[in-house]
């Protein structure tokens, strides 16, 4: 593994002290209005800071950060899978589907829960350099666009989300990726990875260094990745490639500009999910996957595959009016084209076509007035379908491994684009030992109108040609556009009780996803809905934003002494109340479909702990406990059967796939003993524990808890031409057999379940050789 120091970057979006420091030690002298100096508060010694992960200091928010080193250990395939990289933080649950973080599950659930809440409609809780790129996207999106070598760090925000953290949806938290821009010195680097299941990956990068009197920096990089599926036939990565370019320049003394381009081409076979009965015999079904036999129909591995081409351009333009006031504008554009092929329970193979883009900008003006940092911001983005799905073809598999066209299952076209807008204001002030933040965000969304076409006689052709061939629009299956929004206030405060102890609290409202899955549910069951006299637009008009009210309270304690080094403890307790949560169930129609109707709450606590007895040794632990339950039974229609009413009686029950306990612990130890010569050896073991959980609301599908251990051993040596690094990463060191990822909704009944269970990745070895000159 290529190892770099844990760099420190200030956000270019803000001049106030916000969480963009990598667990840096901060010594603060507080000045009150009468000029009296209060005692120095030592948050953490700068020479002795955490290496892997920790809390972000100098903010009352619940905020954490993981370093580039931790990212490479937890997502060793160079995939920059944000979810795996943050899995060691408190109350974060992101199980490994494959050893290298390369697997993309079709659809909207990408495999993370924070405090029991799932990221809806793709990677909708993440930003890159503060730019929201994910959106409502069932494809891979930007999640595999940025190789880990080009990522500097990742931040995770939980509880009340500050107004300037502008991800699409925030009820499950927010994740931000900080990129590694051009280096000050010219250089080149190459990394060669190889490992289990024929994993092979090459990465190379060239940096220009400082050009034109130090005003300009640029870099270019590329990677190539190949690997076999660990559970059966097919490819986990079939010659996947990325290419990236970054440029940052100071055009004038007042005007700075940055530009980043990234491209990814990914192809892979999809892993086969298990049903619940199969999960009870992992000795037999752990390596159960699709078949290599072309006559296997929907179970043939080449009938379960995906291929995508994604690219993004993001930019940052900053104008400094003076030393206190600046305007930052970040335009961006994202494009994705590709398709899923999935074997369906009806014996056919679905071809889900994706061809969409999104673009927009974030803007912010920040200043300092009356000893207070203030900012005003605005975000706008517009995107095409999907989601929800607008192009599904259905094929019948033949005995030779081929596919015979059957019909268009969904053929639809948006009449308007899906638009998000958000305006916010925020202030940040320190008054002696008191640190205050306050603000608000207004979020509104323009849900697209969608025309659903009749498909009788439409042949196996391109999407645009199929629209032209369609005999007409089906009014009962079409939907119209409408707008809704939410006001999201926020307040946070911290107070230095002693030089070593700080109390903090935050209160605010967050924004969640509408139940877009209602559209494909209607298209696939139109006859059932129409028999009840229900049109698609009637269901579509019920969409609304999920919202939550959150409160976090906690302490931050530090202790330093020459004898024991530095110790840090940060406990947090939280409560959240959710309204209009999207759940999938049958209210008495005969079809289970997604609806914004549930009221729930979550209560829990978590702890982040560090002990740094010596500069070369960093030990950490994180613990999270959560209860996520329904506050009321789900609504049913008049005349619903007793069985339907009983199935909707969920009050007081825990969500599916939500473990009560999540724990992680690890260390990073380095040594330069004489037997190593001039080199440095680093050892980093990390353990994760997940308590038992249930796959259904009625608690009939029990999943046992499990623990896994990952180990990284690295060796650095300074050669005459550059820094050489050799590393070995072993994931799931003891080859624990367990069920990790569970693709399900918040509400999941045992009968007629659409829950899909995925065995966790087995033990795998990854070697790396890297040279940076």
C-alpha positions in Angstrom: 0.0 0.0 0.0 1.2 3.4 -0.8 1.5 5.4 2.3 1.4 9.2 2.7 1.2 11.5 5.7 -2.2 12.6 6.8 -2.4 16.0 5.1 -4.4 19.0 6.4 -6.6 21.0 4.0 -8.8 24.0 4.7 -12.1 24.0 2.8 -12.1 26.6 0.1 -15.8 27.1 0.7 -15.4 28.7 4.1 -13.4 31.2 6.1 -15.0 30.1 9.4 -13.5 27.4 11.5 -15.3 24.3 10.2 -14.5 20.6 10.2 -11.9 20.4 7.5 -8.9 19.6 9.6 -7.6 16.0 9.8 -7.7 15.5 13.6 -5.1 18.3 14.0 -4.1 19.3 17.4 -5.3 22.8 18.2 -4.2 25.1 21.0 -6.8 27.8 21.5 -6.5 31.0 23.5 -10.0 32.4 24.1 -10.4 36.2 24.3 -13.4 37.8 25.9 -14.7 41.3 25.1 -12.9 42.9 28.0 -9.5 41.6 26.7 -9.0 39.1 29.5 -7.2 35.9 28.3 -8.8 32.6 29.5 -6.8 29.4 30.0 -5.3 27.7 27.0 -7.4 24.7 25.9 -5.3 21.8 24.5 -7.5 19.8 22.2 -4.7 17.7 20.8 -1.0 18.0 20.4 0.0 18.7 16.8 2.9 16.3 16.9 0.8 13.5 18.2 -2.4 13.2 16.2 -4.4 10.2 15.2 -3.3 8.5 12.0 -6.3 6.4 10.9 -9.5 8.1 12.0 -10.9 10.4 14.6 -13.2 13.3 15.5 -12.8 16.6 13.8 -11.9 19.2 16.5 -12.9 22.9 16.8 -16.5 22.3 15.8 -19.7 21.5 17.9 -21.0 19.2 15.1 -20.8 15.5 15.3 -18.0 15.1 12.8 -15.4 12.5 12.0 -12.6 12.0 9.5 -10.7 9.1 8.0 -7.2 9.5 6.6 -5.8 8.4 3.2 -4.0 5.6 5.0 -7.3 4.2 6.5 -9.0 4.5 3.1 -6.3 2.4 1.5 -6.6 -0.3 4.2 -10.4 -0.5 4.2 -10.8 -0.1 0.4 -7.6 -1.8 -0.8 -8.7 -2.2 -4.4 -8.1 1.4 -5.2 -11.8 1.9 -5.9 -12.3 4.8 -3.5 -15.5 3.2 -2.2 -16.5 5.8 0.3 -18.8 3.5 2.3 -16.1 0.9 3.0 -13.6 3.6 3.9 -15.7 5.1 6.7 -16.8 1.8 8.2 -14.6 2.1 11.3 -16.4 5.2 12.5 -19.0 5.1 15.3 -22.5 3.9 14.3 -21.4 3.3 10.6 -22.3 0.0 9.1 -20.9 -0.8 5.7 -20.2 -4.5 5.1 -17.8 -5.8 2.5 -19.5 -7.4 -0.5 -16.2 -8.3 -2.1 -12.6 -8.1 -0.9 -11.7 -5.0 -2.9 -14.6 -2.6 -2.7 -15.4 -3.0 -6.4 -18.9 -4.5 -6.2 -21.9 -2.4 -7.4 -25.3 -3.7 -6.4 -28.0 -2.9 -9.0 -30.6 -0.3 -7.9 -30.6 2.3 -5.3 -29.2 0.7 -2.1 -25.4 0.9 -2.2 -24.8 -0.7 1.2 -24.4 1.7 4.1 -26.3 2.6 7.2 -25.4 5.4 9.6 -27.2 5.3 12.9 -29.5 2.7 11.3 -30.6 5.0 8.5 -29.9 3.9 4.9 -28.7 6.1 2.0 -31.7 6.1 -0.4 -31.7 6.1 -4.2 -27.9 5.5 -4.6 -25.1 7.4 -3.0 -27.3 10.4 -2.3 -25.6 11.4 1.0 -22.1 12.0 -0.4 -20.4 15.0 -1.8 -17.0 15.5 -3.5 -15.2 18.7 -2.4 -18.6 19.8 -1.1 -20.2 19.3 -4.4 -23.3 17.0 -4.5 -22.8 14.6 -7.4 -24.8 11.5 -6.4 -28.5 12.5 -6.6 -31.2 10.0 -7.4 -29.1 7.4 -9.2 -29.5 3.6 -9.4 -26.2 3.3 -11.3 -22.7 3.3 -9.9 -22.6 7.1 -10.1 -19.4 8.8 -9.0 -18.6 6.2 -6.4 -15.9 4.5 -8.5 -14.7 7.6 -10.3 -12.0 8.7 -7.9 -9.1 6.2 -7.2 -8.0 6.1 -3.6 -4.6 7.5 -4.6 -6.3 10.7 -5.6 -8.3 11.0 -2.4 -6.8 12.9 0.6 -9.4 12.2 3.3 -13.1 11.7 4.0 -15.4 13.4 6.5 -18.6 12.0 8.0 -21.2 14.2 9.6 -23.9 12.7 11.8 -27.0 14.0 13.7 -28.0 17.5 12.8 -26.3 18.4 9.6 -25.1 22.0 9.2 -26.7 24.0 6.4 -23.5 24.2 4.4 -23.2 20.4 4.1 -25.2 20.3 0.9 -25.7 16.6 0.0 -29.0 15.6 -1.6 -30.5 13.9 1.4 -29.2 14.2 5.0 -31.4 12.1 7.2 -28.8 9.3 7.0 -25.9 11.8 7.6 -23.4 13.3 5.1 -20.1 12.1 3.7 -17.6 14.4 1.9 -14.5 13.3 -0.1 -11.5 15.6 -0.1 -9.5 15.2 -3.3 -5.7 15.2 -3.6 -4.9 18.1 -5.9 -1.5 18.8 -7.5 1.6 18.5 -5.5 4.1 21.4 -4.9 7.0 19.4 -6.2 7.2 17.7 -9.6 7.1 14.0 -9.5 5.7 10.7 -10.7 4.4 7.6 -9.0 3.4 4.1 -9.9 1.6 1.5 -7.9 1.2 -2.2 -8.8 -1.3 -4.3 -6.9 -1.9 -8.0 -7.1 -3.8 -10.5 -5.0 -6.4 -13.2 -4.5 -9.0 -14.1 -7.1 -6.5 -12.9 -9.8 -6.7 -9.3 -8.7 -4.4 -7.1 -10.7 -4.3 -3.3 -10.7 -1.9 -0.7 -12.0 -2.1 3.0 -11.1 0.2 5.8 -12.3 0.2 9.5 -11.6 2.4 12.5 -12.8 2.5 15.8 -11.0 3.8 19.0 -12.6 4.8 20.7 -9.4 4.5 24.4 -9.0 4.6 26.3 -12.4 4.5 29.9 -13.4 6.1 31.3 -10.3 4.2 28.9 -8.1 0.8 29.9 -9.2 -0.2 26.7 -11.0 -0.3 23.0 -10.2 -1.5 20.1 -12.4 -1.6 16.3 -12.3 -2.8 13.5 -14.5 -3.4 9.9 -13.5 -4.8 6.6 -14.8 -5.6 3.1 -13.5 -6.4 -0.3 -14.9 -8.1 -3.0 -12.7 -9.0 -6.7 -13.3 -10.2 -9.4 -10.9 -12.4 -12.5 -10.8 -15.6 -12.9 -8.8 -14.8 -14.6 -5.5 -18.0 -16.6 -5.4 -18.3 -18.0 -8.9 -17.8 -17.4 -12.6 -17.4 -14.0 -14.1 -15.4 -10.8 -13.4 -15.4 -8.5 -10.4 -13.6 -6.0 -12.6 -13.2 -6.6 -16.3 -10.3 -4.3 -17.3 -11.9 -1.3 -15.6 -10.1 1.9 -16.3 -10.0 5.4 -14.8 -8.4 8.6 -16.1 -8.1 11.8 -14.1 -6.7 15.3 -14.5 -6.5 18.2 -12.1 -5.5 21.8 -12.4 -5.4 24.6 -9.8 -4.1 28.1 -10.6 -4.0 31.6 -9.2 -5.1 33.8 -12.1 -4.8 37.1 -10.2 -4.0 38.1 -6.7 -7.8 37.9 -6.0 -9.0 35.2 -8.3 -8.3 31.4 -7.9 -9.6 28.6 -10.1 -9.5 24.8 -9.9 -10.7 22.2 -12.4 -11.0 18.4 -12.0 -11.9 15.9 -14.6 -12.4 12.2 -14.0 -13.5 9.3 -16.2 -14.3 5.7 -15.4 -15.2 2.6 -17.5 -16.4 -0.3 -15.4 -17.7 -3.7 -16.3 -18.5 -6.6 -14.0 -20.7 -9.6 -13.3 -23.2 -9.1 -10.5 -23.0 -11.3 -7.4 -26.0 -13.6 -6.8 -28.0 -12.9 -3.7 -29.2 -15.6 -1.3 -32.6 -16.1 0.1 -33.1 -16.4 3.9 -33.1 -20.2 3.9 -29.8 -20.3 2.1 -28.2 -18.0 4.7 -28.8 -20.6 7.3 -26.3 -23.0 5.7 -23.3 -20.9 4.6 -21.2 -24.0 4.6 -23.1 -24.9 1.5 -24.1 -21.5 0.1 -21.3 -19.2 1.0 -19.8 -19.6 -2.5 -23.1 -20.1 -4.3 -23.3 -17.9 -7.3 -24.6 -17.8 -10.9 -23.9 -20.7 -13.2 -21.3 -21.0 -16.0 -23.7 -23.2 -18.0 -25.2 -21.2 -20.9 -28.3 -23.3 -20.6 -29.0 -22.1 -17.0 -31.4 -19.4 -18.2 -31.7 -16.5 -15.7 -29.0 -18.1 -13.6 -26.4 -17.9 -16.3 -23.7 -15.6 -15.1 -23.6 -13.6 -18.4 -27.2 -12.8 -17.9 -26.3 -11.0 -14.7 -23.8 -8.3 -15.6 -23.4 -4.5 -15.8 -21.4 -2.1 -17.9 -21.1 1.7 -17.3 -19.1 4.7 -18.6 -19.1 7.7 -16.3 -17.3 11.0 -16.3 -17.5 14.2 -14.3 -16.1 17.8 -14.5 -16.1 19.8 -11.3 -14.6 23.2 -10.8 -14.1 25.8 -8.2 -13.9 29.6 -8.8 -13.0 31.8 -5.9 -12.8 35.6 -5.9 -11.3 37.3 -2.8 -12.8 40.8 -2.3 -10.6 41.3 0.7 -8.9 39.2 3.5 -12.3 38.5 5.1 -14.8 38.3 2.2 -14.8 35.8 -0.7 -17.2 34.4 -3.2 -16.9 30.8 -4.3 -18.8 29.2 -7.2 -18.5 25.5 -8.1 -20.1 24.5 -11.4 -20.2 20.8 -12.2 -21.4 18.3 -14.8 -21.8 14.5 -14.5 -22.7 11.9 -17.2 -23.4 8.2 -17.0 -24.3 5.7 -19.7 -24.6 1.9 -19.3 -26.9 -1.0 -18.5 -27.7 -3.7 -16.0 -28.7 -7.2 -17.1 -30.5 -9.1 -14.3 -32.3 -12.4 -14.2 -35.8 -12.0 -12.8 -38.1 -14.3 -10.9 -40.5 -14.4 -13.8 -37.9 -16.3 -15.9 -36.9 -13.4 -18.0 -33.8 -11.2 -18.1 -34.2 -7.5 -17.6 -32.1 -5.0 -19.5 -32.2 -1.8 -17.5 -30.9 1.1 -19.7 -29.3 4.1 -18.1 -28.3 7.2 -20.0 -28.5 10.4 -18.0 -26.7 13.5 -16.8 -26.8 16.0 -14.1 -25.4 19.5 -13.8 -25.6 22.5 -11.5 -23.6 24.7 -9.2 -23.0 25.5 -5.6 -22.2 29.1 -4.6 -21.3 30.8 -1.4 -20.3 34.2 -0.1 -18.5 34.3 3.2 -17.3 37.2 5.3 -16.4 38.2 8.9 -18.5 40.9 10.6 -18.6 41.9 14.2 -16.1 39.1 15.1 -18.6 36.7 13.5 -18.0 34.4 10.5 -21.1 34.5 8.2 -22.0 32.9 5.0 -24.8 32.8 2.5 -25.1 30.0 0.0 -27.2 28.6 -2.9 -27.2 25.2 -4.6 -29.0 24.2 -7.7 -28.9 21.0 -9.7 -31.0 19.4 -12.5 -30.9 15.7 -13.6 -32.5 13.3 -16.1 -34.2 10.0 -15.5 -33.4 7.5 -14.1 -34.3 7.4 -11.3 -36.9 6.4 -11.3 -36.4 3.8 -14.1 -37.6 4.9 -17.6 -36.3 2.1 -19.8 -36.6 -1.6 -19.1 -36.4 -4.3 -21.8 -37.3 -7.9 -21.1 -35.6 -10.9 -22.8 -36.2 -14.6 -22.7 -32.9 -16.6 -22.3 -32.3 -19.4 -24.8 -30.4 -22.7 -24.5 -27.2 -21.2 -26.0 -26.7 -18.4 -23.6 -28.3 -15.8 -25.8 -31.3 -13.6 -25.3 -34.5 -13.3 -27.3 -36.4 -10.0 -27.1 -39.8 -10.2 -25.4 -41.0 -6.7 -24.8 -40.4 -3.2 -23.3 -41.5 -3.5 -19.6 -41.1 0.2 -19.0 -40.8 2.9 -21.7 -41.1 6.4 -20.3 -39.9 9.9 -20.9 -39.7 12.8 -18.5 -41.6 15.9 -19.4 -39.6 18.0 -16.9 -36.2 17.4 -15.3 -35.8 16.5 -11.6 -34.5 19.7 -10.0 -33.2 20.4 -6.5 -32.6 23.9 -5.1 -31.3 24.9 -1.7 -30.5 28.3 0.0 -28.8 28.6 3.3 -27.4 31.1 5.8 -25.0 30.3 8.7 -23.0 32.1 11.3 -20.1 31.0 13.5 -18.9 32.9 16.6 -16.6 32.3 19.5 -17.1 34.2 22.8 -14.5 33.1 25.2 -15.0 29.4 26.0 -18.3 29.4 24.1 -18.4 28.4 20.4 -21.8 29.0 18.6 -23.1 28.0 15.2 -26.6 28.8 13.9 -28.3 28.9 10.6 -31.0 27.4 8.4 -31.4 25.8 5.0 -34.5 25.7 2.8 -34.6 22.8 0.5 -37.1 22.4 -2.4 -37.5 19.8 -5.1 -39.3 19.8 -8.4 -40.4 16.2 -9.0 -40.4 15.4 -12.7 -43.5 14.7 -14.8 -43.2 11.4 -16.7 -45.0 10.2 -19.8 -45.4 6.4 -19.9 -45.7 5.0 -23.4 -47.7 2.1 -24.7 -45.3 -0.5 -26.0 -47.3 -2.8 -28.2 -45.4 -3.4 -31.4 -42.2 -1.6 -30.2 -39.2 -3.7 -31.2 -35.8 -4.4 -29.8 -34.2 -1.0 -30.6 -32.6 1.9 -29.0 -34.4 4.0 -26.4 -34.8 7.0 -28.6 -36.0 4.9 -31.5 -38.5 3.1 -29.2 -40.0 6.4 -28.1 -40.5 7.2 -31.8 -42.1 3.8 -32.5 -44.4 3.9 -29.4 -48.1 4.0 -30.4 -49.0 6.6 -27.8 -48.9 7.8 -24.2 -50.7 5.8 -21.5 -52.5 8.5 -19.4 -53.2 6.1 -16.5 -49.6 5.2 -16.1 -48.2 8.8 -16.6 -47.5 11.3 -13.9 -47.3 15.0 -13.6 -44.7 17.3 -12.0 -45.1 18.9 -8.6 -42.9 20.8 -6.1 -42.4 20.4 -2.3 -39.8 21.6 0.1 -38.8 21.8 3.8 -37.3 24.4 6.2 -34.3 23.0 8.0 -33.1 25.1 11.0 -29.8 24.3 12.8 -28.0 25.3 16.0 -24.9 24.0 17.6 -22.8 25.0 20.6 -19.7 23.9 22.5 -18.4 25.1 25.8 -14.9 24.6 27.3 -15.8 23.4 30.9 -12.1 23.0 31.7 -8.8 23.1 29.7 -9.4 19.4 29.0 -13.2 19.0 28.9 -15.6 20.4 26.4 -19.4 19.9 26.3 -21.2 20.2 23.0 -24.8 20.0 21.6 -26.4 20.4 18.2 -30.1 20.6 17.2 -31.5 20.7 13.7 -33.7 19.3 11.0 -32.6 17.0 8.1 -34.1 16.2 4.7 -34.8 12.7 3.2 -35.8 11.0 0.0 -39.2 10.8 -1.6 -40.4 7.3 -2.5 -39.5 7.4 -6.2 -39.8 3.6 -6.3 -43.5 4.1 -6.5 -43.2 4.7 -10.2 -41.8 1.3 -11.3 -44.1 -0.5 -8.9 -47.1 1.0 -10.6 -45.7 0.2 -14.1 -45.2 -3.4 -13.2 -48.6 -3.8 -11.6 -50.8 -1.3 -13.5 -53.7 -3.7 -13.9 -53.9 -4.3 -10.2 -53.9 -0.6 -9.4 -56.3 0.2 -12.1 -58.8 -2.4 -10.9 -58.9 -0.3 -7.7 -59.4 2.8 -9.7 -56.0 4.2 -8.9 -53.9 6.0 -11.5 -50.1 6.4 -11.4 -50.5 10.2 -10.9 -52.6 9.7 -7.8 -49.7 7.7 -6.2 -47.1 10.1 -7.6 -48.9 13.1 -6.1 -48.5 11.6 -2.6 -44.7 11.8 -2.8 -43.2 14.1 -0.2 -39.9 14.7 1.5 -38.9 12.6 4.5 -37.8 15.0 7.3 -36.2 14.5 10.7 -35.6 16.5 13.9 -32.3 15.6 15.5 -30.5 16.4 18.7 -27.0 15.4 19.7 -25.3 16.0 23.1 -21.8 15.0 24.0 -18.4 15.6 25.6 -14.9 15.9 24.3 -12.2 15.0 26.8 -8.4 15.1 26.3 -5.5 14.3 28.5 -1.8 14.7 28.0 1.2 13.8 30.1 4.8 12.8 29.3 4.2 9.4 30.9 1.1 8.1 29.0 1.0 10.4 26.0 -2.3 11.7 24.7 -5.8 10.3 25.3 -9.0 11.4 23.7 -12.6 10.4 24.5 -15.7 11.7 22.8 -19.1 10.2 23.8 -22.2 11.3 22.0 -25.9 10.6 22.7 -28.6 11.3 20.2 -32.3 11.3 19.5 -34.0 11.7 16.1 -37.7 11.8 15.1 -38.6 11.0 11.5 -41.7 11.9 9.5 -42.9 10.6 6.1 -40.3 7.9 6.0 -40.4 5.8 2.8 -41.5 2.2 3.4 -42.6 -0.5 1.0 -45.7 -2.4 2.0 -49.2 -3.4 0.8 -51.9 -1.3 2.4 -54.6 -3.6 1.0 -54.3 -3.3 -2.8 -52.5 -6.6 -3.4 -49.1 -5.0 -4.3 -46.3 -3.8 -2.0 -45.1 -0.4 -3.1 -43.0 2.4 -1.6 -44.8 5.1 0.3 -43.9 8.2 2.4 -46.1 7.2 5.3 -44.1 6.0 8.3 -43.3 7.8 11.6 -40.2 6.5 13.4 -37.6 7.5 15.9 -34.0 6.6 16.7 -32.2 6.8 20.0 -28.7 5.8 20.8 -25.2 6.6 21.8 -21.6 6.3 20.5 -18.0 6.8 21.5 -14.8 7.6 19.7 -11.6 6.9 21.7 -7.9 7.4 21.0 -4.8 6.7 22.9 -1.4 7.9 21.6 1.2 6.7 24.1 4.0 7.5 21.8 4.3 9.4 18.5 4.8 6.1 16.6 1.7 4.3 18.1 -2.0 5.3 17.6 -4.7 3.1 19.1 -8.4 3.8 18.5 -11.8 2.4 19.2 -15.4 3.3 18.2 -18.6 2.0 19.6 -22.2 2.7 18.5 -25.6 1.6 19.9 -28.9 2.4 18.2 -32.6 1.6 18.4 -34.6 2.5 15.2 -38.2 1.7 15.6 -41.7 2.5 14.2 -43.8 4.9 16.3 -47.1 3.8 14.8 -48.6 1.0 12.7 -48.6 1.5 8.9 -51.9 2.8 7.4 -54.2 0.4 5.6 -57.1 1.0 3.2 -60.7 0.5 4.3 -61.7 -3.1 3.8 -58.2 -4.5 4.1 -57.9 -8.1 5.2 -57.0 -9.1 8.7 -53.7 -10.5 7.4 -52.9 -7.1 5.8 -53.8 -5.2 9.0 -51.7 -7.6 11.0 -48.7 -7.2 8.7 -48.9 -3.4 9.1 -48.9 -3.7 12.9 -45.2 -2.6 13.3 -45.4 -0.2 16.2 -42.3 -0.6 18.4 -40.4 -2.9 16.1 -36.8 -2.4 15.0 -36.0 -1.7 11.3 -34.7 -4.7 9.3 -30.9 -4.9 8.8 -30.2 -2.6 11.8 -27.8 -4.0 14.3 -28.1 -2.6 17.8 -24.3 -2.6 18.3 -21.4 -1.6 15.9 -17.8 -1.6 17.1 -14.4 -1.1 15.6 -10.9 -1.0 17.0 -7.4 -0.8 15.7 -3.9 0.6 15.8 -1.2 2.0 13.7 2.3 1.2 14.8 5.6 2.3 13.1 9.2 1.4 13.9 12.6 2.1 12.5 14.6 -0.6 14.3 18.2 -1.1 13.1 17.3 -4.5 11.5 15.1 -2.5 9.1 18.1 -0.5 7.8 16.9 2.9 6.8 13.3 1.7 6.2 10.2 2.0 8.3 7.8 -0.8 9.1 4.1 0.0 9.8 1.6 -2.5 11.1 -2.2 -1.7 11.2 -4.7 -4.3 12.3 -8.4 -3.3 12.4 -11.3 -5.3 13.9 -15.0 -4.7 13.2 -17.9 -6.2 15.1 -21.6 -6.2 14.2 -24.2 -7.5 16.6 -27.1 -9.7 15.4 -30.0 -8.2 13.4 -33.2 -9.2 11.6 -34.0 -9.4 7.9 -37.7 -8.6 8.4 -39.9 -6.4 10.5 -41.8 -9.4 12.1 -38.5 -10.8 13.4 -38.6 -14.3 11.8 -35.3 -13.9 9.8 -32.5 -13.7 12.3 -28.9 -13.0 11.3 -26.1 -13.7 13.7 -23.5 -11.1 14.7 -20.0 -11.4 13.4 -16.5 -9.9 13.7 -13.8 -9.5 11.1 -10.1 -8.5 11.2 -8.2 -6.7 8.5 -4.4 -6.4 8.6 -2.0 -4.1 6.8 1.8 -4.4 6.9 3.8 -1.8 5.1 7.5 -1.1 4.6 8.8 2.3 3.4 12.4 2.8 2.1 13.9 6.0 0.7 15.9 5.0 -2.4 18.2 7.3 -4.4 15.4 7.9 -6.9 12.4 8.1 -4.6 10.3 6.6 -1.8 9.6 2.9 -2.2 6.7 1.2 -0.5 5.8 -2.5 -0.2 2.7 -3.6 1.6 0.5 -6.6 2.3 -3.2 -6.3 3.2 -5.1 -9.3 4.4 -8.9 -8.7 4.5 -11.0 -10.9 6.8 -7.9 -12.4 8.3 -9.6 -15.3 10.1 -11.9 -16.0 7.1 -15.1 -15.4 9.1 -18.2 -16.7 7.3 -21.1 -14.3 7.7 -24.0 -12.4 6.0 -22.9 -8.8 5.5 -24.9 -6.7 3.1 -28.7 -7.0 3.1 -30.6 -5.3 0.3 -34.0 -4.5 1.8 -36.3 -1.7 2.7 -37.0 -0.2 6.1 -40.1 -2.4 6.2 -39.8 -6.0 5.2 -42.1 -8.9 5.9 -41.0 -12.5 5.9 -43.6 -13.8 3.4 -43.2 -12.6 -0.2 -39.9 -11.1 0.8 -37.8 -9.1 -1.6 -34.9 -9.1 0.8 -31.6 -10.2 -0.8 -28.7 -11.5 1.4 -25.1 -11.3 0.4 -22.3 -13.3 2.1 -19.5 -11.2 3.4 -16.1 -11.2 1.5 -13.7 -14.0 2.5 -10.1 -13.8 3.4 -8.1 -12.2 0.6 -4.5 -11.1 0.2 -3.5 -8.0 -1.6 0.2 -7.1 -2.3 1.3 -3.6 -3.4 4.6 -2.2 -4.7 4.8 1.5 -5.1 7.4 4.0 -6.1 7.1 7.8 -5.8 9.8 10.0 -7.2 
